[in-house]
Amino acid sequence: MNAGVVIVLVCGAAGATLACLLRLPFWPLIGSIGGAATARLVAGVELDVPVPWQVAAQLLAGTVVGLAIEPGMLRELRTVLAPGLIVVLAVIGLGVGWGVLIGHLGTADVATAVFGMVPGGVGEMLASATAVGADTAVVAAMHIARLVVVLSCLPLLIRFARAFARRWDDAG
């Protein structure tokens, strides 16, 4: 393992530890993103994560998600499938629309802006962006910014949603 890998791993762990101490939501993810980004930007560490590591991380994340599937979940999924698809298509449409607009304004090329604006996993969007020649650094930055904002705001939004649902139930 070279020094760059060690520096990034240590900074990622330090970022996660700091995020935990600060009681940030989703601290392992937000903190490690911040720590690794700090290593890259401040210390100038140049590191491409080896493909086997990327695959291992995706396998681990997929396993964690898969373990969340419980008996009866498919039955529940049927009740939210139609509204969920409508929301996903709307978000994709908005992302493509904003991406085209950003591309035409000259801030980034259209492919880069579209891949940066549409929802999806960072790894999957980067792989797809690479395939069409988009600027993967810009796509990664846009998705990481989105991820940090969403994860940071989600606990507050969940509280508002629960309060709204309680009031809706009380009024009905």
ROSE-421323 format. One record per residue (C-alpha): x, y, z; residue number from 0; chain. Coordinates in nm, 4 decimals, padded with zeros to 6 digits. Layout:
BEGIN
+----------+----------+----------+-----+-------+
|        X |        Y |        Z |   n | chain |
+----------+----------+----------+-----+-------+
|        X |        Y |        Z | NUM |     A |
...
+----------+----------+----------+-----+-------+
This chain:
BEGIN
+----------+----------+----------+-----+-------+
|        X |        Y |        Z |   n | chain |
+----------+----------+----------+-----+-------+
|  00.0000 |  00.0000 |  00.0000 |   0 |     A |
|  00.1521 |  00.3334 | -00.1017 |   1 |     A |
|  00.1668 |  00.6499 |  00.1097 |   2 |     A |
| -00.1191 |  00.8171 | -00.0840 |   3 |     A |
| -00.3595 |  00.5349 |  00.0005 |   4 |     A |
| -00.2602 |  00.5498 |  00.3677 |   5 |     A |
| -00.3047 |  00.9291 |  00.3814 |   6 |     A |
| -00.6487 |  00.9105 |  00.2204 |   7 |     A |
| -00.7641 |  00.6261 |  00.4471 |   8 |     A |
| -00.6398 |  00.8044 |  00.7594 |   9 |     A |
| -00.8023 |  01.1320 |  00.6504 |  10 |     A |
| -01.1276 |  00.9517 |  00.5692 |  11 |     A |
| -01.1308 |  00.7876 |  00.9129 |  12 |     A |
| -01.0406 |  01.1182 |  01.0808 |  13 |     A |
| -01.3209 |  01.2935 |  00.8923 |  14 |     A |
| -01.5695 |  01.0276 |  01.0001 |  15 |     A |
| -01.4512 |  01.0544 |  01.3611 |  16 |     A |
| -01.4876 |  01.4329 |  01.3548 |  17 |     A |
| -01.8338 |  01.4065 |  01.1977 |  18 |     A |
| -01.9338 |  01.1610 |  01.4718 |  19 |     A |
| -01.8077 |  01.3950 |  01.7442 |  20 |     A |
| -02.0003 |  01.6810 |  01.5803 |  21 |     A |
| -02.3087 |  01.4561 |  01.5714 |  22 |     A |
| -02.3579 |  01.5094 |  01.1984 |  23 |     A |
| -02.6254 |  01.2995 |  01.0334 |  24 |     A |
| -02.4932 |  00.9953 |  00.8469 |  25 |     A |
| -02.1519 |  01.0746 |  00.9942 |  26 |     A |
| -01.9580 |  00.7790 |  00.8495 |  27 |     A |
| -02.0394 |  00.8784 |  00.4928 |  28 |     A |
| -02.0322 |  01.2569 |  00.5233 |  29 |     A |
| -01.7183 |  01.2522 |  00.7389 |  30 |     A |
| -01.5220 |  01.0148 |  00.5183 |  31 |     A |
| -01.6149 |  01.2168 |  00.2083 |  32 |     A |
| -01.4912 |  01.5317 |  00.3794 |  33 |     A |
| -01.1742 |  01.3668 |  00.5050 |  34 |     A |
| -01.0820 |  01.2128 |  00.1704 |  35 |     A |
| -01.1628 |  01.5378 | -00.0107 |  36 |     A |
| -00.9416 |  01.7242 |  00.2341 |  37 |     A |
| -00.6562 |  01.4846 |  00.1642 |  38 |     A |
| -00.7024 |  01.5330 | -00.2068 |  39 |     A |
| -00.7431 |  01.9126 | -00.2041 |  40 |     A |
| -00.5217 |  02.0294 |  00.0833 |  41 |     A |
| -00.2440 |  01.7728 |  00.0875 |  42 |     A |
| -00.2455 |  01.7313 | -00.2891 |  43 |     A |
| -00.2695 |  01.3555 | -00.2684 |  44 |     A |
| -00.3148 |  01.2056 | -00.6136 |  45 |     A |
| -00.4908 |  00.8745 | -00.5888 |  46 |     A |
| -00.7133 |  00.6702 | -00.8128 |  47 |     A |
| -00.8986 |  00.4117 | -00.6113 |  48 |     A |
| -00.8093 |  00.0727 | -00.7563 |  49 |     A |
| -01.0987 | -00.0893 | -00.9443 |  50 |     A |
| -01.1060 | -00.3954 | -00.7142 |  51 |     A |
| -01.1536 | -00.1599 | -00.4176 |  52 |     A |
| -01.4391 |  00.0165 | -00.5988 |  53 |     A |
| -01.6025 | -00.3184 | -00.6739 |  54 |     A |
| -01.5548 | -00.4340 | -00.3131 |  55 |     A |
| -01.7115 | -00.1125 | -00.1806 |  56 |     A |
| -02.0081 | -00.1496 | -00.4160 |  57 |     A |
| -02.0490 | -00.5158 | -00.3149 |  58 |     A |
| -02.0447 | -00.4193 |  00.0522 |  59 |     A |
| -02.2951 | -00.1358 |  00.0004 |  60 |     A |
| -02.5186 | -00.3633 | -00.2071 |  61 |     A |
| -02.5049 | -00.6306 |  00.0617 |  62 |     A |
| -02.6060 | -00.3817 |  00.3313 |  63 |     A |
| -02.8985 | -00.2637 |  00.1164 |  64 |     A |
| -02.9977 | -00.6214 |  00.0325 |  65 |     A |
| -03.0059 | -00.7154 |  00.3999 |  66 |     A |
| -03.2662 | -00.4420 |  00.4560 |  67 |     A |
| -03.5157 | -00.6388 |  00.2433 |  68 |     A |
| -03.7638 | -00.8096 |  00.4713 |  69 |     A |
| -04.0464 | -01.0553 |  00.4133 |  70 |     A |
| -04.3552 | -00.8746 |  00.2899 |  71 |     A |
| -04.1557 | -00.5873 |  00.1415 |  72 |     A |
| -04.2673 | -00.6660 | -00.2138 |  73 |     A |
| -04.6273 | -00.6360 | -00.0983 |  74 |     A |
| -04.5498 | -00.2936 |  00.0466 |  75 |     A |
| -04.3584 | -00.1945 | -00.2658 |  76 |     A |
| -04.6699 | -00.2445 | -00.4784 |  77 |     A |
| -04.8477 |  00.0288 | -00.2831 |  78 |     A |
| -04.5800 |  00.2895 | -00.3513 |  79 |     A |
| -04.4535 |  00.1751 | -00.6918 |  80 |     A |
| -04.6695 |  00.4020 | -00.9106 |  81 |     A |
| -04.6146 |  00.7235 | -00.7116 |  82 |     A |
| -04.2454 |  00.6354 | -00.6741 |  83 |     A |
| -04.2024 |  00.5912 | -01.0492 |  84 |     A |
| -04.3777 |  00.9221 | -01.1136 |  85 |     A |
| -04.1434 |  01.1021 | -00.8726 |  86 |     A |
| -03.8325 |  00.9322 | -01.0164 |  87 |     A |
| -03.9318 |  01.0227 | -01.3726 |  88 |     A |
| -04.0024 |  01.3816 | -01.2664 |  89 |     A |
| -03.6660 |  01.4118 | -01.0922 |  90 |     A |
| -03.4870 |  01.2625 | -01.3930 |  91 |     A |
| -03.6739 |  01.5042 | -01.6210 |  92 |     A |
| -03.5767 |  01.8005 | -01.4022 |  93 |     A |
| -03.2157 |  01.6821 | -01.3901 |  94 |     A |
| -03.1939 |  01.6454 | -01.7671 |  95 |     A |
| -03.3649 |  01.9816 | -01.8175 |  96 |     A |
| -03.1295 |  02.1624 | -01.5800 |  97 |     A |
| -02.8330 |  01.9780 | -01.7296 |  98 |     A |
| -02.9259 |  02.0924 | -02.0796 |  99 |     A |
| -02.9740 |  02.4489 | -01.9532 | 100 |     A |
| -02.6374 |  02.4481 | -01.7726 | 101 |     A |
| -02.4751 |  02.3026 | -02.0834 | 102 |     A |
| -02.6212 |  02.5725 | -02.3052 | 103 |     A |
| -02.5174 |  02.8460 | -02.0629 | 104 |     A |
| -02.1609 |  02.7282 | -02.1139 | 105 |     A |
| -02.0857 |  02.6380 | -01.7535 | 106 |     A |
| -02.0171 |  02.2760 | -01.8523 | 107 |     A |
| -02.0761 |  02.0667 | -02.1619 | 108 |     A |
| -02.4247 |  01.9160 | -02.1885 | 109 |     A |
| -02.3198 |  01.5552 | -02.1179 | 110 |     A |
| -02.1261 |  01.6556 | -01.8058 | 111 |     A |
| -02.4092 |  01.8754 | -01.6786 | 112 |     A |
| -02.6768 |  01.6101 | -01.7415 | 113 |     A |
| -02.4767 |  01.3355 | -01.5680 | 114 |     A |
| -02.4093 |  01.5728 | -01.2797 | 115 |     A |
| -02.7742 |  01.6708 | -01.2381 | 116 |     A |
| -02.9589 |  01.3393 | -01.2679 | 117 |     A |
| -02.9993 |  01.1182 | -00.9604 | 118 |     A |
| -02.7918 |  00.8071 | -00.9234 | 119 |     A |
| -02.5008 |  00.6560 | -00.7396 | 120 |     A |
| -02.1700 |  00.8375 | -00.7743 | 121 |     A |
| -01.9865 |  00.5306 | -00.9031 | 122 |     A |
| -02.2511 |  00.4441 | -01.1582 | 123 |     A |
| -02.2800 |  00.8009 | -01.2831 | 124 |     A |
| -01.9013 |  00.8306 | -01.3156 | 125 |     A |
| -01.8797 |  00.5054 | -01.5107 | 126 |     A |
| -02.1576 |  00.6198 | -01.7425 | 127 |     A |
| -02.0090 |  00.9683 | -01.7791 | 128 |     A |
| -01.6739 |  00.8155 | -01.8710 | 129 |     A |
| -01.8402 |  00.6095 | -02.1430 | 130 |     A |
| -01.9701 |  00.9245 | -02.3182 | 131 |     A |
| -01.6607 |  01.1376 | -02.2622 | 132 |     A |
| -01.8042 |  01.3710 | -01.9983 | 133 |     A |
| -01.5822 |  01.5459 | -01.7427 | 134 |     A |
| -01.5868 |  01.2940 | -01.4577 | 135 |     A |
| -01.4277 |  01.5334 | -01.2064 | 136 |     A |
| -01.7168 |  01.7781 | -01.2496 | 137 |     A |
| -01.9750 |  01.4965 | -01.2394 | 138 |     A |
| -01.8182 |  01.3587 | -00.9204 | 139 |     A |
| -01.8121 |  01.7030 | -00.7572 | 140 |     A |
| -02.1785 |  01.7639 | -00.8431 | 141 |     A |
| -02.2872 |  01.4260 | -00.7049 | 142 |     A |
| -02.0796 |  01.4543 | -00.3893 | 143 |     A |
| -02.2233 |  01.8011 | -00.3248 | 144 |     A |
| -02.5747 |  01.6630 | -00.3807 | 145 |     A |
| -02.5074 |  01.3684 | -00.1542 | 146 |     A |
| -02.3752 |  01.5824 |  00.1296 | 147 |     A |
| -02.6673 |  01.8282 |  00.1026 | 148 |     A |
| -02.9292 |  01.5506 |  00.0893 | 149 |     A |
| -02.7764 |  01.3547 |  00.3774 | 150 |     A |
| -02.7360 |  01.6689 |  00.5865 | 151 |     A |
| -03.0937 |  01.7887 |  00.5298 | 152 |     A |
| -03.2677 |  01.4518 |  00.5467 | 153 |     A |
| -03.3097 |  01.4224 |  00.9263 | 154 |     A |
| -03.4751 |  01.7657 |  00.9401 | 155 |     A |
| -03.6962 |  01.6875 |  00.6406 | 156 |     A |
| -03.8024 |  01.3567 |  00.7977 | 157 |     A |
| -03.9047 |  01.5409 |  01.1152 | 158 |     A |
| -04.1132 |  01.7850 |  00.9091 | 159 |     A |
| -04.2680 |  01.4991 |  00.7124 | 160 |     A |
| -04.3602 |  01.3120 |  01.0310 | 161 |     A |
| -04.5118 |  01.6278 |  01.1851 | 162 |     A |
| -04.7073 |  01.6917 |  00.8650 | 163 |     A |
| -04.8323 |  01.3312 |  00.8609 | 164 |     A |
| -04.9442 |  01.3563 |  01.2264 | 165 |     A |
| -05.1355 |  01.6771 |  01.1554 | 166 |     A |
| -05.2869 |  01.5228 |  00.8419 | 167 |     A |
| -05.4021 |  01.2197 |  01.0473 | 168 |     A |
| -05.5432 |  01.4433 |  01.3243 | 169 |     A |
| -05.7322 |  01.6589 |  01.0728 | 170 |     A |
| -05.8753 |  01.3607 |  00.8825 | 171 |     A |
+----------+----------+----------+-----+-------+
